[in-house]
Amino acid sequence: MANRRSLVQRCLTPMTVLPRSTMVVVGVVMWVLFFLIWVGLSNGGVVPPMFLPTPTAVLHTGWELLQNGTLPMHIWASARVVLTGFILSSLLAIPLGLLMGTFPVVQAMLEPIVNFIRYLPVTAFVPLFILWIGIGEEQRVAVILFGTFFQQLIMFSDVARQVPRDLLNAAYTLGATRASVTWQVLAPASLPGVLDALRVTMGWAWTYLVVAELVAASSGLGYISLKAMRGFQVDVIFLAIAIIGALGLVTDQAFRFLRLKVAGWAQ
C-alpha cells in the first residue's frame, strides 16, 4: 500500500522521473480506454454507423484493401510525397535557419519575409502550385515543402540562438577562427535541437498530406479519403486517418531513436 501511495505521489509530482514500466502501462491503459469508448459508441448504437463505424468494420475494410493490393499502393504514394517534400525542405532549411540564428545580418535579411509567409495558409497556394507546376506528384511535394520550410527556418534559427555563448568564447580563446567556430562548435551544439525540430515538423508534414492530395490526385491516403467522402464510406475515411496517424507515429519514434543514437550526450 505504501509503495502504491508513493507511486501515486510521484505521478502527481511535476517533472518527476517515472519507471519505464509505469509509462508503458499508463499508455496501454489509455489506448484500451480509447477503444472501449469507440466500441461503446459504435456497437452500442449511440452513434449511427453512417457517422462512426465500428472498429471491426474498419479492420475488415483495411483487410479487403490489403488483399486486393490497393492499400500498399496508396500508402507508398503518400509516404513518397511526404518524405520527398520533407527531405527537400529540411536540406534547405537547416543551413539557412542556422545562419539566421548565428549571423544577425542574415536574420535581418530573411526573418521579416519568413515571418510573413509562414502565417499564410497552405491551401491558398494550391491553385498557384497547379498553375506554376501542373498537376502531378511535383505539385503535391511542393505543398509539403511549402508547408514545412518556413516553419523549420524559424525553429532552426531559435535552436542556433540557444547555443551558449560561453562555448563560442572558449573556442575563440583557444584560437579558433570564425569558420571553425561555426562548423565545429555551433553546428554540433545545435544538433540535438535540430533533431527535435525535425521531429516536430515531420508531424506537420503528415498533416498537410490531405491538402496536398486535395486536387487531381489519383493515389494516396488523402485521395482515398476524399473519394470515400463522396460515397459516404466512413470506414474508409477512418482507415485512412488511422494509417496516417500510424505512419506519423513511426516517423516520430524514428527521430526519437535517431536523437538517442546521434546526440545521446544531450539527454
Stockholm file with secondary structure:
# STOCKHOLM 1.0

chainA/1-267         MANRRSLVQRCLTPMTVLPRSTMVVVGVVMWVLFFLIWVGLSNGGVVPPMFLPTPTAVLHTGWELLQNGTLPMHIWASARVVLTGFILSSLLAIPLGLLMGTFPVVQAMLEPIVNFIRYLPVTAFVPLFILWIGIGEEQRVAVILFGTFFQQLIMFSDVARQVPRDLLNAAYTLGATRASVTWQVLAPASLPGVLDALRVTMGWAWTYLVVAELVAASSGLGYISLKAMRGFQVDVIFLAIAIIGALGLVTDQAFRFLRLKVAGWAQ
#=GR chainA/1-267 SS CHHHHHHHHHHTSTTCCCCHHHHHHHHHHHHHHHHHHHHHHHHTTSSCTTTSCCHHHHHHHHHHHHHTTHHHHHHHHHHHHHHHHHHHHHHHHHHHHHHHHHCHHHHHHHHHHHHHHTTSCGGGGHHHHHHHHCSSHHHHHHHHHHHHHHHHHHHHHHHHHTSCHHHHHHHHHTTCCHHHHIIIIIHHHHHHHHHHHHHHHHHHHHHTHHHHTSSSCCSSHHHHHHHHHHTTCHHHHHHHHHHHHHHHHHHHHHHHHHHHHHSGGGC
#=GC SS_cons         CHHHHHHHHHHTSTTCCCCHHHHHHHHHHHHHHHHHHHHHHHHTTSSCTTTSCCHHHHHHHHHHHHHTTHHHHHHHHHHHHHHHHHHHHHHHHHHHHHHHHHCHHHHHHHHHHHHHHTTSCGGGGHHHHHHHHCSSHHHHHHHHHHHHHHHHHHHHHHHHHTSCHHHHHHHHHTTCCHHHHIIIIIHHHHHHHHHHHHHHHHHHHHHTHHHHTSSSCCSSHHHHHHHHHHTTCHHHHHHHHHHHHHHHHHHHHHHHHHHHHHSGGGC
//
